[in-house]
Amino acid sequence: MNTSSASPPTPNLELLRKVIQEYQPNPSRVPFSNLKPFHDCIVELRGKKASYAVIADLLQQNGVKTSRARVAEYGRIVLDGGKKHKRRSQRCIILPPAPPVMPPAAPKPETSRAMDGPTSLQNHSRGPRIARVRMLDGTIAGEKSAGQMPGKISLP
């Protein structure tokens, strides 16, 4: 290999400045270069509530190479004034003030379960709520009436 110790060539700054001033980007690389000549038409169609798909179809029928997504992007960026990202709005949950803490209620004196009715079921906070089935003769299924003793069966 031949390695030379010569220094790299010095840049010609005047030539570089001239090239930069005369530089023109590739027209196909300029964003929306094919849609900008039809800006007024797109604005007018959007004013008439035309969808981006309809606008893209009309442009394609008249020889403009584009797509629905490209027309929609043009609408968001050029017509609406910038590319905005959709973000979820954070929900602000305002809770009502907590009720004052009440001291625990004194226990009620024991009464029969038949008299307590649904209130006795409300004291249970865990597990499923079991239905209280009232039979035709007025007794509640699964409960022993006052006349029944454990272990004895009463016949009608």
Residue pairs with C-beta under 8 A, 6 or more apart in sequence:
27 33
31 77
32 70
32 74
32 77
32 78
34 64
34 65
34 66
35 42
35 59
35 64
35 66
35 70
35 71
35 74
35 78
38 59
38 64
39 78
42 55
42 71
42 74
42 75
42 79
43 79
45 54
45 55
45 58
46 55
46 75
46 79
52 68
52 71
52 72
52 75
53 68
55 71
56 66
56 67
56 68
56 70
56 71
59 66
59 71
60 66
76 83
76 84
77 83
112 146
113 120
113 143
114 140
114 143
118 132
121 129
121 130
121 132
132 140
132 141
133 140
133 141
133 142
134 140
134 141
135 141
139 145
144 150
147 154
148 154
